[in-house]
Amino acid sequence: MSQEQIADFLHISQSAYARMERGESTSWAIHFNKICEVFEINPEELVKKELGNVTYGELMNTERITDITMLGVYRKIIRKYELQIKDLKTIIKHLNKGKN
């Protein structure tokens, strides 16, 4: 699917979706379930693919998964990306200062 098709499905602009893909926006978290729907994947599979099997296994004991546990895992993942975005914004800010 193209970025435009996915953006239409999520009811957002193509540029907003592109920012999500590049990690410049955390709004993907709002669309998490719809993203899973468009790619025909369940949330656990998406998280597992994003983190890798080893990290996923460390975060979760699949025999004792509860909604609360899953929410905690999702929060950890979101926080991880929020920190990465913050770091990237700082880097960009410093790079832009060097251009002036």
Contacts in CASP RR format, 6 or more apart in sequence:
PFRMAT RR
TARGET T0000
AUTHOR 0000-0000-0000
METHOD contacts of the structure
MODEL  1
MSQEQIADFLHISQSAYARMERGESTSWAIHFNKICEVFEINPEELVKKE
LGNVTYGELMNTERITDITMLGVYRKIIRKYELQIKDLKTIIKHLNKGKN
1 38 0 8 1.000
3 14 0 8 1.000
3 17 0 8 1.000
3 18 0 8 1.000
3 21 0 8 1.000
4 14 0 8 1.000
6 17 0 8 1.000
6 35 0 8 1.000
6 38 0 8 1.000
7 13 0 8 1.000
7 14 0 8 1.000
7 16 0 8 1.000
7 17 0 8 1.000
9 34 0 8 1.000
9 38 0 8 1.000
10 17 0 8 1.000
10 31 0 8 1.000
10 34 0 8 1.000
10 35 0 8 1.000
10 38 0 8 1.000
12 27 0 8 1.000
12 31 0 8 1.000
16 25 0 8 1.000
16 27 0 8 1.000
19 25 0 8 1.000
19 27 0 8 1.000
20 27 0 8 1.000
20 28 0 8 1.000
20 31 0 8 1.000
23 81 0 8 1.000
23 84 0 8 1.000
23 85 0 8 1.000
23 88 0 8 1.000
24 85 0 8 1.000
24 88 0 8 1.000
26 78 0 8 1.000
26 81 0 8 1.000
26 82 0 8 1.000
26 85 0 8 1.000
28 35 0 8 1.000
29 74 0 8 1.000
29 78 0 8 1.000
32 43 0 8 1.000
32 46 0 8 1.000
32 74 0 8 1.000
33 43 0 8 1.000
35 46 0 8 1.000
36 42 0 8 1.000
36 43 0 8 1.000
36 45 0 8 1.000
36 46 0 8 1.000
39 46 0 8 1.000
41 49 0 8 1.000
43 70 0 8 1.000
43 74 0 8 1.000
44 65 0 8 1.000
44 70 0 8 1.000
47 56 0 8 1.000
47 73 0 8 1.000
47 74 0 8 1.000
47 77 0 8 1.000
48 56 0 8 1.000
50 77 0 8 1.000
51 59 0 8 1.000
51 77 0 8 1.000
59 73 0 8 1.000
59 76 0 8 1.000
60 69 0 8 1.000
60 73 0 8 1.000
END
